[in-house]
């Protein structure tokens, strides 16, 4: 799980970087510079790219519990509670903020998972979330049980 999480993080950084560059290119070509010449695609400021990556992680995990990298590798973020429901908007915001803050000094937030017996990262421990394997339903098996339960609960008397 630890290597999958690290791979997911780098995959999502690559996807968000590509999305930012594409958005920046569209912005620059749609609104050219006042000089009348073709715009120079410089790449935008580092702050705007960091803000874009932050919003990418925060919004996608809030809405779906997963980023595209997590979907590809089959993991999802949930609350670290007995009910194991998806994390809410504030918990996901704190997780994303702590992800950035704890990983700034040499990635120490992620390296914490090597020391943790449960394999949780520092930002997951602090935001009370956990990452689990995303279990997809088996679509090759017919759903006969659910159909039978539905028919047995219906009232067939006249």
MIPA-46206 format. One line per 5 residues: number of its first residue (from 0); their letters; for each residue x, y, z of N, C-alpha, C. Coordinates in nm, 2 decimals, always signed. Layout:
N
NUM) A) X Y Z X Y Z X Y Z ~ ... $
// end
This chain:
158
0) XXXXX) +0.08 -0.12 +0.00 +0.00 +0.00 +0.00 +0.09 +0.13 +0.00 ~ +0.20 +0.12 +0.07 +0.29 +0.24 +0.08 +0.34 +0.28 -0.06 ~ +0.39 +0.18 -0.14 +0.44 +0.22 -0.27 +0.33 +0.26 -0.36 ~ +0.21 +0.21 -0.35 +0.10 +0.25 -0.43 +0.06 +0.39 -0.40 ~ +0.06 +0.43 -0.28 +0.03 +0.57 -0.24 +0.13 +0.66 -0.29 $
5) XXXXX) +0.26 +0.63 -0.29 +0.36 +0.72 -0.34 +0.35 +0.73 -0.49 ~ +0.32 +0.62 -0.56 +0.30 +0.62 -0.70 +0.18 +0.70 -0.74 ~ +0.07 +0.69 -0.66 -0.05 +0.77 -0.68 -0.02 +0.92 -0.67 ~ +0.06 +0.95 -0.57 +0.09 +1.09 -0.55 +0.16 +1.15 -0.67 ~ +0.26 +1.08 -0.71 +0.34 +1.13 -0.83 +0.26 +1.13 -0.96 $
10) XXXXX) +0.17 +1.03 -0.97 +0.08 +1.03 -1.09 -0.01 +1.15 -1.09 ~ -0.07 +1.18 -0.97 -0.16 +1.29 -0.96 -0.09 +1.43 -0.97 ~ +0.04 +1.43 -0.93 +0.11 +1.56 -0.95 +0.13 +1.58 -1.10 ~ +0.16 +1.47 -1.17 +0.18 +1.48 -1.32 +0.06 +1.52 -1.39 ~ -0.06 +1.46 -1.35 -0.19 +1.49 -1.41 -0.22 +1.64 -1.38 $
15) XXXXX) -0.21 +1.68 -1.26 -0.25 +1.82 -1.22 -0.15 +1.92 -1.29 ~ -0.02 +1.88 -1.30 +0.07 +1.97 -1.37 +0.03 +1.98 -1.52 ~ +0.00 +1.87 -1.58 -0.05 +1.88 -1.72 -0.18 +1.96 -1.74 ~ -0.27 +1.94 -1.65 -0.40 +2.02 -1.65 -0.37 +2.17 -1.63 ~ -0.28 +2.20 -1.54 -0.25 +2.34 -1.52 -0.18 +2.40 -1.65 $
20) XXXXX) -0.09 +2.33 -1.71 -0.02 +2.38 -1.83 -0.13 +2.40 -1.94 ~ -0.22 +2.30 -1.96 -0.32 +2.31 -2.06 -0.41 +2.43 -2.03 ~ -0.46 +2.45 -1.91 -0.54 +2.56 -1.87 -0.47 +2.69 -1.90 ~ -0.34 +2.69 -1.86 -0.26 +2.82 -1.88 -0.25 +2.85 -2.03 ~ -0.22 +2.75 -2.11 -0.21 +2.77 -2.25 -0.34 +2.82 -2.31 $
25) XXXXX) -0.45 +2.76 -2.27 -0.58 +2.81 -2.32 -0.61 +2.96 -2.27 ~ -0.57 +2.99 -2.15 -0.59 +3.12 -2.10 -0.51 +3.22 -2.18 ~ -0.38 +3.19 -2.20 -0.29 +3.28 -2.27 -0.33 +3.30 -2.42 ~ -0.38 +3.19 -2.48 -0.42 +3.21 -2.62 -0.56 +3.27 -2.64 ~ -0.64 +3.26 -2.54 -0.78 +3.32 -2.55 -0.77 +3.47 -2.52 $
30) XXXXX) -0.68 +3.51 -2.43 -0.67 +3.65 -2.39 -0.52 +3.69 -2.42 ~ -0.49 +3.73 -2.55 -0.36 +3.76 -2.58 -0.31 +3.89 -2.51 ~ -0.18 +3.90 -2.51 -0.12 +4.02 -2.44 -0.15 +4.15 -2.52 ~ -0.15 +4.26 -2.46 -0.19 +4.39 -2.52 -0.10 +4.43 -2.64 ~ +0.02 +4.37 -2.65 +0.11 +4.41 -2.76 +0.07 +4.37 -2.89 $
35) XXXXX) -0.03 +4.28 -2.90 -0.08 +4.23 -3.03 +0.00 +4.11 -3.09 ~ +0.11 +4.08 -3.03 +0.19 +3.96 -3.08 +0.13 +3.84 -3.02 ~ +0.18 +3.73 -3.07 +0.13 +3.60 -3.01 +0.19 +3.59 -2.87 ~ +0.11 +3.53 -2.78 +0.15 +3.53 -2.64 +0.26 +3.43 -2.62 ~ +0.35 +3.46 -2.53 +0.46 +3.37 -2.49 +0.41 +3.28 -2.38 $
40) XXXXX) +0.42 +3.15 -2.40 +0.37 +3.06 -2.30 +0.48 +3.04 -2.20 ~ +0.48 +3.12 -2.09 +0.59 +3.11 -1.99 +0.57 +3.01 -1.89 ~ +0.44 +2.97 -1.86 +0.42 +2.87 -1.76 +0.35 +2.91 -1.64 ~ +0.33 +3.04 -1.62 +0.25 +3.09 -1.50 +0.34 +3.09 -1.38 ~ +0.29 +3.15 -1.28 +0.37 +3.16 -1.16 +0.37 +3.03 -1.07 $
45) XXXXX) +0.48 +3.01 -1.00 +0.48 +2.89 -0.91 +0.36 +2.89 -0.81 ~ +0.32 +3.01 -0.76 +0.21 +3.02 -0.67 +0.08 +2.97 -0.73 ~ +0.06 +3.02 -0.85 -0.07 +2.98 -0.92 -0.07 +2.83 -0.95 ~ +0.04 +2.77 -0.98 +0.05 +2.63 -1.00 +0.03 +2.55 -0.87 ~ +0.09 +2.59 -0.76 +0.07 +2.53 -0.63 -0.08 +2.54 -0.59 $
50) XXXXX) -0.14 +2.66 -0.61 -0.28 +2.67 -0.58 -0.37 +2.58 -0.67 ~ -0.34 +2.57 -0.79 -0.41 +2.48 -0.88 -0.40 +2.33 -0.83 ~ -0.28 +2.29 -0.80 -0.26 +2.15 -0.75 -0.33 +2.13 -0.62 ~ -0.33 +2.23 -0.53 -0.40 +2.22 -0.40 -0.55 +2.20 -0.43 ~ -0.61 +2.28 -0.51 -0.75 +2.28 -0.55 -0.79 +2.14 -0.62 $
55) XXXXX) -0.70 +2.10 -0.70 -0.71 +1.97 -0.77 -0.73 +1.86 -0.67 ~ -0.64 +1.85 -0.57 -0.65 +1.74 -0.47 -0.77 +1.76 -0.38 ~ -0.80 +1.88 -0.34 -0.90 +1.91 -0.24 -1.04 +1.88 -0.31 ~ -1.07 +1.93 -0.42 -1.20 +1.92 -0.48 -1.23 +1.78 -0.52 ~ -1.13 +1.71 -0.59 -1.16 +1.58 -0.63 -1.18 +1.48 -0.52 $
60) XXXXX) -1.10 +1.49 -0.41 -1.11 +1.40 -0.30 -1.24 +1.43 -0.23 ~ -1.28 +1.56 -0.22 -1.41 +1.59 -0.16 -1.53 +1.54 -0.23 ~ -1.53 +1.55 -0.36 -1.64 +1.51 -0.44 -1.65 +1.36 -0.46 ~ -1.54 +1.29 -0.49 -1.55 +1.15 -0.52 -1.47 +1.06 -0.43 ~ -1.39 +1.12 -0.33 -1.31 +1.04 -0.24 -1.18 +0.99 -0.31 $
65) XXXXX) -1.16 +1.03 -0.43 -1.05 +0.98 -0.51 -1.00 +1.09 -0.61 ~ -0.88 +1.08 -0.64 -0.82 +1.16 -0.76 -0.81 +1.07 -0.87 ~ -0.78 +1.11 -0.99 -0.77 +1.02 -1.11 -0.66 +0.92 -1.08 ~ -0.55 +0.96 -1.02 -0.44 +0.86 -0.99 -0.49 +0.75 -0.89 ~ -0.57 +0.79 -0.80 -0.63 +0.69 -0.70 -0.72 +0.60 -0.77 $
70) XXXXX) -0.80 +0.65 -0.87 -0.89 +0.56 -0.94 -0.81 +0.46 -1.02 ~ -0.71 +0.51 -1.09 -0.63 +0.41 -1.17 -0.56 +0.30 -1.09 ~ -0.52 +0.34 -0.96 -0.45 +0.24 -0.88 -0.54 +0.17 -0.78 ~ -0.67 +0.21 -0.77 -0.77 +0.14 -0.69 -0.76 +0.17 -0.54 ~ -0.74 +0.30 -0.50 -0.75 +0.34 -0.36 -0.85 +0.46 -0.34 $
75) XXXXX) -0.89 +0.48 -0.22 -0.98 +0.59 -0.19 -0.96 +0.64 -0.05 ~ -1.00 +0.76 -0.02 -0.98 +0.83 +0.11 -1.12 +0.83 +0.18 ~ -1.12 +0.78 +0.31 -1.24 +0.78 +0.39 -1.20 +0.84 +0.53 ~ -1.30 +0.86 +0.61 -1.27 +0.91 +0.75 -1.22 +0.79 +0.83 ~ -1.14 +0.82 +0.92 -1.08 +0.71 +1.01 -1.17 +0.70 +1.13 $
80) XXXXX) -1.29 +0.64 +1.11 -1.39 +0.62 +1.21 -1.46 +0.49 +1.19 ~ -1.52 +0.43 +1.29 -1.59 +0.30 +1.27 -1.69 +0.30 +1.16 ~ -1.76 +0.41 +1.13 -1.86 +0.42 +1.02 -1.80 +0.41 +0.88 ~ -1.67 +0.45 +0.87 -1.60 +0.46 +0.74 -1.68 +0.52 +0.63 ~ -1.72 +0.64 +0.65 -1.79 +0.71 +0.54 -1.69 +0.80 +0.47 $
85) XXXXX) -1.73 +0.85 +0.35 -1.63 +0.94 +0.28 -1.61 +1.07 +0.37 ~ -1.49 +1.12 +0.35 -1.45 +1.24 +0.43 -1.52 +1.36 +0.37 ~ -1.55 +1.45 +0.46 -1.63 +1.57 +0.43 -1.54 +1.68 +0.37 ~ -1.60 +1.80 +0.34 -1.52 +1.91 +0.28 -1.42 +1.97 +0.37 ~ -1.45 +1.98 +0.50 -1.35 +2.04 +0.59 -1.24 +1.94 +0.62 $
90) XXXXX) -1.27 +1.82 +0.64 -1.17 +1.72 +0.67 -1.08 +1.70 +0.55 ~ -1.13 +1.70 +0.43 -1.05 +1.69 +0.31 -0.97 +1.81 +0.29 ~ -1.02 +1.93 +0.32 -0.94 +2.05 +0.32 -0.82 +2.04 +0.41 ~ -0.84 +2.00 +0.54 -0.73 +1.99 +0.63 -0.63 +1.88 +0.59 ~ -0.68 +1.77 +0.53 -0.59 +1.67 +0.48 -0.51 +1.72 +0.37 $
95) XXXXX) -0.56 +1.79 +0.27 -0.49 +1.85 +0.16 -0.39 +1.95 +0.21 ~ -0.43 +2.04 +0.30 -0.34 +2.14 +0.35 -0.22 +2.07 +0.42 ~ -0.25 +1.97 +0.51 -0.15 +1.90 +0.58 -0.06 +1.82 +0.49 ~ -0.11 +1.77 +0.38 -0.04 +1.70 +0.28 +0.07 +1.79 +0.22 ~ +0.04 +1.92 +0.19 +0.13 +2.01 +0.14 +0.23 +2.06 +0.24 $
100) XXXXX) +0.18 +2.09 +0.36 +0.27 +2.14 +0.47 +0.37 +2.03 +0.52 ~ +0.32 +1.91 +0.54 +0.41 +1.81 +0.60 +0.51 +1.75 +0.49 ~ +0.47 +1.77 +0.37 +0.56 +1.71 +0.26 +0.66 +1.82 +0.21 ~ +0.65 +1.94 +0.25 +0.74 +2.04 +0.21 +0.88 +2.01 +0.26 ~ +0.90 +1.98 +0.39 +1.04 +1.95 +0.43 +1.08 +1.81 +0.39 $
105) XXXXX) +1.13 +1.79 +0.27 +1.19 +1.66 +0.23 +1.09 +1.55 +0.23 ~ +0.96 +1.57 +0.22 +0.86 +1.47 +0.21 +0.85 +1.39 +0.34 ~ +0.87 +1.46 +0.45 +0.86 +1.39 +0.58 +0.72 +1.34 +0.62 ~ +0.62 +1.41 +0.57 +0.48 +1.36 +0.59 +0.45 +1.22 +0.54 ~ +0.51 +1.20 +0.42 +0.49 +1.06 +0.36 +0.59 +0.96 +0.41 $
110) XXXXX) +0.71 +1.00 +0.45 +0.81 +0.91 +0.51 +0.76 +0.86 +0.65 ~ +0.67 +0.94 +0.71 +0.62 +0.89 +0.84 +0.55 +0.76 +0.83 ~ +0.50 +0.73 +0.71 +0.43 +0.60 +0.70 +0.52 +0.48 +0.71 ~ +0.65 +0.50 +0.69 +0.75 +0.39 +0.71 +0.76 +0.36 +0.86 ~ +0.74 +0.46 +0.94 +0.76 +0.44 +1.09 +0.63 +0.40 +1.16 $
115) XXXXX) +0.52 +0.43 +1.10 +0.39 +0.41 +1.15 +0.35 +0.26 +1.14 ~ +0.31 +0.19 +1.25 +0.27 +0.05 +1.24 +0.15 +0.03 +1.14 ~ +0.06 +0.13 +1.14 -0.06 +0.11 +1.05 -0.03 +0.15 +0.90 ~ +0.09 +0.22 +0.88 +0.13 +0.26 +0.75 +0.06 +0.39 +0.71 ~ +0.00 +0.46 +0.80 -0.06 +0.59 +0.78 +0.04 +0.70 +0.77 $
120) XXXXX) +0.02 +0.80 +0.68 +0.11 +0.91 +0.67 +0.07 +1.01 +0.78 ~ +0.16 +1.11 +0.80 +0.15 +1.21 +0.90 +0.02 +1.29 +0.88 ~ +0.00 +1.33 +0.75 -0.12 +1.41 +0.72 -0.25 +1.33 +0.74 ~ -0.25 +1.20 +0.72 -0.37 +1.12 +0.74 -0.39 +1.10 +0.89 ~ -0.29 +1.09 +0.97 -0.30 +1.08 +1.12 -0.36 +1.21 +1.17 $
125) XXXXX) -0.31 +1.32 +1.13 -0.35 +1.45 +1.18 -0.49 +1.49 +1.13 ~ -0.53 +1.45 +1.01 -0.66 +1.49 +0.96 -0.77 +1.38 +0.99 ~ -0.73 +1.27 +1.05 -0.82 +1.16 +1.09 -0.88 +1.10 +0.97 ~ -0.80 +1.07 +0.87 -0.85 +1.00 +0.75 -0.76 +0.88 +0.73 ~ -0.81 +0.79 +0.64 -0.73 +0.68 +0.60 -0.75 +0.64 +0.45 $
130) XXXXX) -0.66 +0.57 +0.40 -0.67 +0.53 +0.26 -0.69 +0.38 +0.25 ~ -0.79 +0.34 +0.18 -0.83 +0.20 +0.17 -0.83 +0.16 +0.02 ~ -0.83 +0.03 +0.00 -0.84 -0.03 -0.13 -0.99 +0.00 -0.17 ~ -1.01 +0.04 -0.29 -1.14 +0.07 -0.34 -1.20 -0.06 -0.40 ~ -1.30 -0.11 -0.34 -1.36 -0.24 -0.38 -1.47 -0.21 -0.48 $
135) XXXXX) -1.45 -0.25 -0.60 -1.55 -0.24 -0.71 -1.64 -0.36 -0.71 ~ -1.76 -0.35 -0.74 -1.85 -0.46 -0.75 -1.81 -0.55 -0.87 ~ -1.82 -0.68 -0.85 -1.79 -0.77 -0.96 -1.90 -0.77 -1.06 ~ -1.88 -0.72 -1.18 -1.98 -0.70 -1.28 -2.00 -0.83 -1.37 ~ -1.91 -0.93 -1.34 -1.92 -1.05 -1.42 -2.03 -1.14 -1.36 $
140) XXXXX) -2.06 -1.13 -1.23 -2.16 -1.21 -1.17 -2.29 -1.14 -1.18 ~ -2.40 -1.21 -1.21 -2.53 -1.15 -1.22 -2.58 -1.12 -1.08 ~ -2.66 -1.02 -1.06 -2.70 -0.98 -0.93 -2.84 -1.04 -0.90 ~ -2.84 -1.17 -0.89 -2.96 -1.25 -0.87 -3.02 -1.23 -0.73 ~ -2.92 -1.22 -0.63 -2.97 -1.21 -0.49 -3.05 -1.08 -0.47 $
145) XXXXX) -3.00 -0.97 -0.53 -3.08 -0.84 -0.51 -3.21 -0.85 -0.58 ~ -3.22 -0.91 -0.69 -3.35 -0.92 -0.76 -3.44 -1.01 -0.69 ~ -3.39 -1.12 -0.63 -3.48 -1.21 -0.55 -3.53 -1.14 -0.43 ~ -3.44 -1.06 -0.36 -3.49 -0.99 -0.24 -3.60 -0.89 -0.28 ~ -3.58 -0.82 -0.39 -3.68 -0.72 -0.43 -3.81 -0.79 -0.46 $
150) XXXXX) -3.82 -0.90 -0.53 -3.94 -0.97 -0.56 -4.00 -1.03 -0.43 ~ -3.92 -1.08 -0.34 -3.98 -1.14 -0.22 -4.04 -1.03 -0.13 ~ -4.00 -0.91 -0.14 -4.05 -0.80 -0.05 -4.18 -0.74 -0.11 ~ -4.21 -0.76 -0.24 -4.33 -0.70 -0.29 -4.45 -0.78 -0.25 ~ -4.56 -0.71 -0.24 -4.69 -0.77 -0.20 -4.76 -0.82 -0.32 $
155) XXX) -4.78 -0.95 -0.33 -4.84 -1.01 -0.45 -4.99 -1.05 -0.42 ~ -5.05 -1.01 -0.31 -5.19 -1.05 -0.28 -5.28 -0.95 -0.35 ~ -5.40 -0.99 -0.40 -5.49 -0.90 -0.47 -5.55 -0.80 -0.38 $
// end
